Amino acid sequence: MKIKVFNNPLKSWSAEVSGELKSYLRLKGHSIVQKGADATVCIGGDGTILYANYRGRLEGSILGIGSRRSYICQLRRDEWKKKILKKLKDRTIDVLTLDVFVAKRKLSAINDVVVHTPDYRVINMEVFVDKKKNEFSGDGIIISSAVGSTSYAYSAGGKKLKPTDRRIEVVPIAPYRRKFSSKILKGGMISIACNRDSALIIDGIYIMKLKKGEKVKVKKGNILKFYRGVGFYGR
């Protein structure tokens, strides 16, 4: 199998595991490649997988090595060698991503897309959901995939969805007088614009400052294949 290894350079243990992993996989007959991989192993935690997706580095089926706090990562840093060969032969599940369109750019999210006030003041938001216009004031809004529904969206009052769910969740952040409630959608385009400058965050990564009235559009994206594991119906 051709395998790409992507590690978090900010974590010293990640670099150590990366070196050991490459040597171990080669010893077992696998090839380490930079392109054309059958699988990508991300080392460093859930954020490393999200960042690799943002950089367009994910190829083939996805496997993560993280800490005990990880949700998406299927293996732990202290046990990977015992389980990785079996895991690479395991079944995969299909996970829906989100496509994001802003300022003539197309981006991808695994977890969520957030438009948020850049300071302590609330912002007025205009949100089109299922072609219906909604207006409310609050701290922001979260557009979440099924995987992301267990993190920020859930903390903000959304519902947990199964990882394989093909729906999108829209969750307001502290809406004034609860004028806008969470919604779960089967599809369609979601459009967001604010009455003043705001911040766009994708998968926890700050992307850009949005100008007053600048639109962000979100819809269903591609399918990524993840090996079953933590957060994906057990280990």
C-alpha positions in Angstrom: 0.0 0.0 0.0 1.2 3.5 -0.8 0.9 5.7 2.3 1.4 9.4 2.9 2.4 10.5 6.4 1.5 14.0 7.6 2.6 15.1 11.1 2.2 18.2 13.2 5.6 20.0 13.3 4.6 21.9 16.5 4.4 18.7 18.6 7.7 17.0 19.3 6.2 13.6 19.9 4.5 13.8 16.5 7.9 14.1 14.7 9.2 11.2 16.7 6.2 8.9 15.9 6.4 10.0 12.2 10.0 8.7 11.9 9.2 5.5 13.7 6.1 5.0 11.7 7.7 5.4 8.3 10.5 2.9 9.2 7.9 0.4 10.5 5.7 0.6 7.5 8.6 0.2 5.1 9.7 -2.8 7.1 6.2 -4.3 6.7 6.3 -3.8 2.9 4.4 -0.5 2.5 5.7 2.4 0.4 5.9 6.0 1.8 4.9 8.5 -0.9 4.2 12.2 -1.2 1.5 11.9 -3.9 -0.9 9.2 -5.2 -1.4 7.6 -1.8 -3.9 4.9 -1.0 -4.1 6.2 2.6 -2.9 9.2 4.6 -1.8 8.9 8.2 -2.0 12.1 10.2 0.0 12.3 13.4 -0.7 14.9 16.1 -4.4 14.9 16.9 -7.7 15.9 15.3 -6.5 19.4 14.4 -3.7 17.8 12.3 -6.4 16.0 10.2 -8.4 19.3 9.8 -5.2 21.2 8.8 -4.2 18.6 6.3 -7.6 18.9 4.7 -7.3 22.7 4.6 -3.9 22.3 2.9 -5.3 19.8 0.4 -2.9 17.1 1.6 -5.4 14.2 2.3 -5.4 11.3 -0.2 -7.1 7.9 0.0 -8.5 6.6 3.3 -7.7 8.7 6.4 -6.1 7.4 9.6 -5.2 9.6 12.6 -2.8 9.1 15.5 -3.5 11.4 18.5 -3.9 11.6 22.2 -6.6 10.3 24.5 -8.5 13.5 24.0 -8.8 12.9 20.3 -12.2 12.2 18.8 -11.6 11.8 15.1 -8.2 10.1 15.4 -8.6 6.3 15.5 -5.3 5.4 17.2 -3.5 6.7 20.2 0.2 7.8 20.3 1.1 5.1 22.9 -0.5 2.2 21.0 -0.2 2.8 17.3 2.4 0.1 16.6 0.2 -2.6 18.0 -2.8 -1.7 15.9 -1.9 0.2 12.8 -1.4 -2.8 10.4 -4.8 -4.2 11.3 -6.4 -0.8 11.1 -5.1 -0.2 7.6 -7.0 -3.3 6.6 -10.1 -2.2 8.4 -13.4 -1.0 6.8 -13.9 2.7 6.1 -16.9 4.9 6.5 -18.0 7.8 4.3 -17.9 11.3 5.9 -19.5 14.3 4.3 -17.4 17.5 4.1 -18.6 21.1 3.5 -17.8 23.3 0.5 -17.2 27.0 1.4 -17.3 29.8 -1.2 -16.0 33.3 -0.3 -14.1 36.0 -2.1 -13.8 33.9 -5.2 -12.2 31.1 -3.2 -13.5 27.6 -2.7 -12.5 26.0 0.6 -13.3 22.7 2.4 -14.3 21.9 6.0 -14.5 18.6 7.8 -16.0 19.9 11.0 -17.6 23.3 10.6 -17.7 26.8 9.2 -18.1 29.7 11.6 -18.9 33.3 11.0 -18.3 35.2 14.3 -18.2 38.7 15.8 -14.6 39.9 16.0 -15.1 41.6 19.3 -17.6 41.6 22.3 -20.4 43.3 20.3 -23.2 41.3 18.7 -23.6 41.3 14.9 -26.7 41.4 12.8 -26.8 38.4 10.5 -28.8 37.8 7.3 -28.9 34.0 6.7 -30.6 32.3 3.8 -31.6 28.7 4.6 -33.6 26.7 2.1 -34.0 30.0 0.1 -35.8 31.5 3.1 -34.4 34.7 4.6 -33.7 34.8 8.3 -32.4 37.8 10.3 -31.1 37.8 13.8 -28.5 39.4 16.1 -26.0 37.3 18.0 -22.4 36.3 18.4 -22.3 34.4 15.2 -23.4 31.2 13.4 -22.1 27.6 12.9 -22.6 25.5 9.8 -21.7 22.0 10.8 -21.1 18.6 9.2 -22.2 15.5 11.0 -18.7 15.0 12.4 -18.6 18.6 13.5 -22.0 18.3 15.2 -20.3 16.7 18.3 -18.0 19.7 18.9 -18.7 23.5 18.7 -22.2 23.0 17.2 -23.2 20.7 20.1 -21.8 23.1 22.7 -23.8 25.9 21.1 -27.1 23.9 21.5 -27.1 21.8 18.3 -27.9 18.1 18.1 -25.4 15.3 17.7 -25.5 13.5 14.4 -24.1 10.1 13.4 -20.7 10.5 11.6 -22.2 9.0 8.4 -25.2 11.4 8.4 -25.4 13.3 5.1 -27.3 16.3 6.6 -25.9 19.8 7.5 -26.6 21.5 10.8 -27.1 25.3 11.2 -26.6 26.5 14.7 -26.8 30.2 15.9 -24.4 31.3 18.6 -26.3 33.1 21.4 -29.1 34.6 19.2 -30.8 37.6 20.7 -34.1 36.5 22.2 -33.6 33.2 20.5 -35.1 34.6 17.3 -33.3 32.0 15.2 -33.1 28.3 16.2 -30.9 25.4 15.1 -31.9 23.6 11.9 -30.9 20.3 10.3 -30.9 20.4 6.5 -30.8 17.7 3.8 -29.1 19.9 1.3 -29.2 23.3 -0.4 -27.0 26.4 -0.3 -26.7 28.4 2.9 -25.8 32.1 2.5 -24.5 34.3 5.3 -23.8 38.1 5.4 -23.3 40.5 8.4 -24.0 44.2 9.0 -20.4 44.9 9.9 -17.0 43.3 9.7 -16.8 39.7 11.0 -14.5 36.7 11.2 -14.5 33.5 9.1 -13.2 30.4 10.8 -13.1 27.0 9.1 -12.3 23.9 11.2 -10.9 26.1 13.9 -8.5 27.9 11.5 -8.9 31.6 11.1 -9.3 32.3 7.4 -10.0 36.0 6.9 -11.9 39.1 8.0 -15.2 39.4 6.2 -16.2 42.9 5.2 -19.6 44.3 5.9 -22.1 42.6 3.6 -19.6 40.1 2.2 -21.2 36.8 1.6 -20.2 33.3 2.7 -21.9 30.4 1.0 -21.8 26.8 2.3 -23.2 23.6 0.8 -22.5 19.8 0.9 -19.0 18.9 -0.2 -17.1 15.8 -1.1 -17.0 12.5 0.7 -13.9 11.5 2.6 -13.2 7.9 3.6 -12.1 7.4 7.3 -11.1 4.2 8.9 -13.5 3.2 11.6 -12.3 4.2 15.1 -12.7 6.6 17.9 -15.8 8.8 17.3 -16.7 6.6 14.4 -18.6 3.8 16.2 -15.8 2.7 18.5 -12.3 1.4 18.1 
